[in-house]
Amino acid sequence: MANLPNTAGAVALPHGESTPALYKLSTKQRDLLDASVAIEREDAREVGAVGYAARLWAQLSLPYSNPGDVPDWERRNGSLTLTINPAIIRDLDGKRRGYPYGVLPRYILTWMSSEAVRTQSPVLDLGDSLRDFMTKLGLPSTGGKNGSITRLTDQMRRLLGSTMLVEDLRDSEANRWSIAGEHFTVASSYKLWFAKSDPTGQAALWGSTINLGDKFFQSIVGAPVPVDTRALKALGGSSMRIDLYCWAAHRMFTLRRLQLVPWALLAGQFGSDYKQPHHFRTAVMKQLGAVLAVYPTANIVPTKDGLLLSPSPTPVPRRDAPRAIRSS
């Protein structure tokens, strides 16, 4: 943990020559600072903080906010396009269409990918209780209509029930197109047992399992992207921060030379919800600082034309990488 004064989140800063001033840190800022210090001091592998993201979600992302009642939703990254068709969610009083969106599906997908890599099995066990599962996701278990339990179950149904199409459209040669596409679902089947009257999430999940779709499972175990779970937890609350972190982790794994990623390309991948390009650039600039705080070795420099990337260490050191020498 950071060596900060015990002043309920306040840090003493110089003010004049002798009078200290207190700068109040929010809980999120303090979590970010603590995570940054821990990541600098301790290797993710040494403290069991290695998770995995699917390469697909490092290249293309889910909605940040609810798209509403639209027939489909898409993201674009260069020649790749992700098209999502919403889940049909049936409740006791009828049915509705729903897209996965926000932070929760991103946490769920990271957990799925991490478990798939760890067990090398497409069948995922959610644990002994809903609280146990939410702890694995790094979430508090609060009930009520707007509590995290209700939101989690809703987002799980949206994610597991949606169908997706990834299409690669390229101009291969003059007057010819190269088109490749693949339909998939995150899960081929699932069994979720939730107690409606259990606001604490302590009731047993009765063998709740998720069976990953074969194509999705193979894409995970074939080329997982290692991430530091301490970083993801600290970045929670912002979908864009999580997406930028996973994108940077993926790019640095393969980057071999200096590369400029134009704002227009980034906007297609991360910012289709922004109508004005400068609004998107402002949003990225606002979130990038937090991402670099928990990924300090990433050499990413914003320019007027885009983000300039230089080859950098991956957030989770490669197994064959030399150990860093840390100062005491």
N, C-alpha and C positions, 0 to 999 in steps of 0.2 A: 504494500500500500504506500501511497505517497506520504512523505514526511511533512504533513501540514499541521498548523496549529489546531488545537482542539477548541474551535470557536464556532461549532455548529455550522460548518460549511463556509466559514469566512476565512480568507487568506490575508495575512498582514502584508501590506505593500508600503514602500517608502512614500512619505508625504512630507515635504519640507525637509528639515534636517533631523528632527527628532520625534515628530508626532506620527505614529503609525495610523494608517487608514485601513478600514476593513472593506474588502470587496466581496460581496456576497455571491457565492456559487450556488447555482440551482442544483437540484439532485442529479439531473441529467449531465450537467457540466462536471460535477464531481465524479460521477460514474465514468465519464469519458476520460477524465484525468487519471483516475485510479487504474483504469484498464490500460491506458497508454504506458504508465509506469511499469505495470506488471508485465506487459508484453515486451518492454525493453529489457527487463531484468531476467525473465524466465522464458525459456524455450517452450513453445506450445506442446511439443511432444513430451517434454519432461514433466509437465503438469497435467497431462491428459486433456488438453484443450483443443485437440484436432477434430474438426468436423469436415464434412464434404458437401460441396454444392454440385448439382448436375451441370454439365457444360452448357446445356441448352439454356438454363436460367442465368448463366453468366453472359450469354449472347443476346437473349431476348427476355423481356420481363412481363410480369402480370400488371393489370391495372393498379394505379395508385388509389383511385377512388372508385366508387360504384358507377359503372357505366350506365346503369338503369336498364330500362326495357328496350334494348336494341337487339336486332337479330344476330349480330356477331361483333367482335372487337378484334383489332389487330395491332401488332407492333412490327416494326421493320428495322433490320440491321443490314445495310448494304443490299446484297441479293437475297437475303433470307427474310421471310415473312412468317410470323406466327398469327394464326387466326383461331380465335376461341369461340366456340358455340356454348351458350350457357347451360348449366344444369337445370333440370326440371325437378324442383324441390316440392315434395308432397307433404303437407301438414294435415292435421285433423280437420281443418276448416277449408281445405282446398289445395291448390298448387300454385307455384310461382316459378319464374325463371330467375336464375341468379348466377352472377360471375364471381369468381374468387378475386378479392382485391385487398390491398393494404398490407400491413406487416404480418398478420397471422399466417396467411398461406405461405409466405416466405420462410417463416420459422418452421412450419410443418414440412415443407419441401426439403429444407436443410436437414431436419431430423430424419426424414425418409431416406435421403441420400446417404447420410452418415450411417444409419442402421444397415442399409443395403450393402455398403462397402464393408462394414464391420462383420456382418454375418454371412455375406455372399449368398443371401437368400432373398427372394422376392416377397416372402411372407413376413410381415412385420408385426410384432407383438406390442400393443400399446402400454402394457404394464398392468399392475395389480389394481389400480384405481385411477379415476380421472385426475385426481390431485397428483398422483405419481407421474402421469403422462404430462401434465402441465408443468411440473417441475423440470422434466426433461427438456421442455421447450423454453424454460426460463420465464414462465408466466405465473402471476399470482392467481390463486383460485378463489374468485369472488363470484357469488351468485346474483340472483335478481335479473330483471328483464334486460338490463344493459350491462350485466356483469361479464367477466371474461369467460366464464363457462358457457354462457349463452352465445356469445360472439364466436367462441372457438368452435362449438358444434355447428353453428351456421356456416362458418367459413370452410369447415371440413366437408360439409355436404356440397357446398358450391364447388370446391376443388375436385373432389372425388367424382362428382357427377358431370363435370364439363368434358367436352370432347375438343380435341385440338388438331390443327393441321399446320405442319411446318413445310414451307415450299421454298425451293431455291430456284430462282429465275435468273439466268445469265445470258448475255449476248455473246455466244460462243464464237461466231464468225459472221461475216457479212450475210445479212438476210436470213440468219438462223438463230433460233433460241434454244437454249438448253434448260429444260424444266425437270425438276425432281421434287417429289412431294411425299409426305408420309403422314397418315392419320394415326393418332394415338390417344390413349387415356392414361391418366396418372395411375389409376387402379383398375384392374380387371374385375375385382370383387372386394367387398368389405363387409365387416360385421361390427357395428358400433352399438354397445349397450350402455346407455346413459340413464341414470336415475333422475327423473324430473324434479323430485322433491329433495334433492341433495345439494344445497347451496354451497357446501364446503368441498364437494368433489371427493369425499372419502369413500363413497360406495364402490364396491367392486365393479370392474368393467366386464366381468363375466367372459373372459377370453376374447376381448375385442381385438380384431386383427384387420390388417389391410394387406391385400395381395396386389402387389404392383403389376401394372401392365407389362407384358414381356418386352416390348420395344423400349418403354421408359426404363425398365430395370437394366436392360443391356446397355443403354446409353449412359447410365450412372456408373456401373461397374467397369465399363470399357474405358472411360476417360473422366474420372472424378476430379474436381477442382478442390484441393486442400484449402481450408479456411481456418482461422483462429476463432473458436466459439466465444472467447472473451471479447473479441472485437465486435462480433455480431450482437452480443448482448448489450454492449455499450452503445451501439448504433441504433438500438431498438427505438421505435417511435417514429422513424422516418424510413419509408420504403425506398426512397431514392438513395439514401445513404447506404442501405444494405445492398442495393443493386450496383451502385458505383464500386463498393468494396469488392463484391464478387466479380464484377467485370474487370477491375484492376488485377485481382488475383489471377484470373484466367489469362489476361493479356501478358502479364509479366512472366508467366510460365513458358510462353512461347516466343516472346519478343527477343530479337537478336540485334536490332539496330534502332537508331532514333526514328520515331514515327510520329507524325502529326495526325490526330483524329479530328476531322473537321466538325464544327458545331452542327452543321446540317445532318451529318451522319449520326452524331450523338443524339440529336433531337428525335430522329426516327426511332432510335432504340429506347430512349428514356423519356422523351418529352412530347409525345403526341397529344397530350392533354393541354399543351400550351399553345395558344393561338398566335402569340407574338414571339419571334425568335429571341428578342432581348429578355423576355420574361423567363424563358428556359435557361439562358446563360446565367441570369441572376440566381436562379434556383440552384444550378450546379455549383456556382461559386460559393453560395451559402452553405452547401452541404459538404463540399470537397474538403474543407479544413478539418471537419470532424473525422472524415475517412482517413486523411493523412495522419491524424493524431494517433490512430490505432494501427496504421500501416505506415510507420515513419520511414521505412526504407524504400517506399515507392517514389520514384522520381517522376512526378507528374507536374507539369508547369502549365497553367492556363495562359493562352495567348489570345490575340484578337481573332485569330483564325480557327482556334480549337484548342484541344488539350495535347501538349507535346509530351510524349512518353519516351523515356530512356530506359534501356535494359536495367532491371533492378532485381534484388533478391525477392523470392516469393514470400508471402506472409508466413507460411509454414515452411521452414528451411527444408530443402531437398535432403533426402537421406544421405546423399553422397557429398553434400556441401560441407566445407570445413566449419568447425564450431567457431562462433564469434567469441572474442575475448571480452569479457565484461569487467568493468571496473567495480571495485567493491564500494 
